Amino acid sequence: MDTKEIRELLQKVREIGEPLKQDKELQVQSKNGIQDLVTDMDKNTEKKLREVLQTFTPGCTFIGEEGNQVISDSMWIIDPIDGTTNFINAQEGYAICLAYVKDKQPILGIVYDVAEDTMYWAYKGKGAFINNEKVEKELPKRPLSQCVWEASLNTLLVFPKLIDLFQQTRGHRSRGCCSLSVISTALGKTDFYLTEQAKCWDYAAADVFLKECQGISWCKKDYFSCEPNLYIAAHTQEVIETIKEYL
């Protein structure tokens, strides 16, 4: 895809996201428990995204949270609403996420923060952008004692030694939206992020952005896993290795 096509796609994503800003009654279903939810808007949004993406990349396959999971060398990875619980409860912190994979390499990542109407996107080797502005600043390399990081409460329950890590850092936050947490790390607002239950559609789009901002990531399982995966985003390999000591 060339720059013109990417900008056309970004506009389409914005248009698809418009109904998500409207205050309307939602049909909510539980998938795997009371904290794993899906709405009719998730399903409708993914359907629209697939239709649009077929026009840009005819014949492409998809991995999606709400649809079939067909893994191939070239495909789109879709999360129609990352942060569904925030969306259901009319809170900020939910996003449309798209990642394009070519020859098994994620090359394009799009994260649309719907509530803030902010488009984060990146193309491998060409940089990361916020709307139309290229991200230029360098990531900070802070000592652990000055780090602010993100992880869900569930992650802290699964890895209780992380409480010891928390006591050595400046602070901990929980956003409830994997992609926007990775974006926060990529922009240096937070220093690292980890989750033990991410699937590839949760992090793939933001991960392209992270790496174009010179950040790094690590997965315990295969990057394209459709099963819960331990994922870490950080500024340096040293930080990732330190985090692993607490897992």
PyMOL commands that set and color helices and strands:
alter all, ss='L'
color gray80, all
select helices_A, chain A and resi 3-21+40-56+84-88+144-146+153-158+162-166+178-186+200-212+237-244
alter helices_A, ss='H'
color red, helices_A
select strands_A, chain A and resi 28-30+37-39+61-64+75-82+95-102+105-113+118-123+127-130+133-134+148-151+171-173+192-198+216-219+229-234
alter strands_A, ss='S'
color yellow, strands_A
deselect
rebuild
show_as cartoon
